[in-house]
Amino acid sequence: VPSMGSSADYHYQTDSDFLRIIEYARDIDRNDSIPGQMLSRAVANIIQDGFELNPSTGDKGADTEIARRWREWCNDADACDITGEMTWNEILCHALRAVFVDGDFFVLPTENGTVQCIEAHRVRTPLNTRLNVIHGVMLDEVRKRLQYWITKDDIAPYQSLSLVSEVIKITA
């Protein structure tokens, strides 16, 4: 650490350092039984049966209909998940575990009413940018998040990302 100090993120100055830490944490989660079980228990204790929507529009009929539609959407993987693989509660569990292990996870709404899950290693900074983009997050002068830069394809964590045209920019 420089003698004049540094930011809290000094231990992973480059994207490759950051991604190596994520992969190391994923390896511990997969292959070490104690942290893996602790994470499973933490996720189960926090999510439990999932989160319920409790609409309060002032119209009892509307509240009932909104709650019914929410439950229907949550329990239909095809309606909820863009890949049609997970229900809402499964996405919640996956997302929470990924946040614990990777530090980040993104659930993006789509135009057709489903959500798309994006893992942390897809939020990356291309080598050719001169903008203030740190680990795929564009920041303003006071470090406010402005955009998330997500790779168009799911590339390997250690594969370099060369061009800005290889990312999709999502407004924060």
Disulfide bonds with the S-S distance in Angstrom:
none
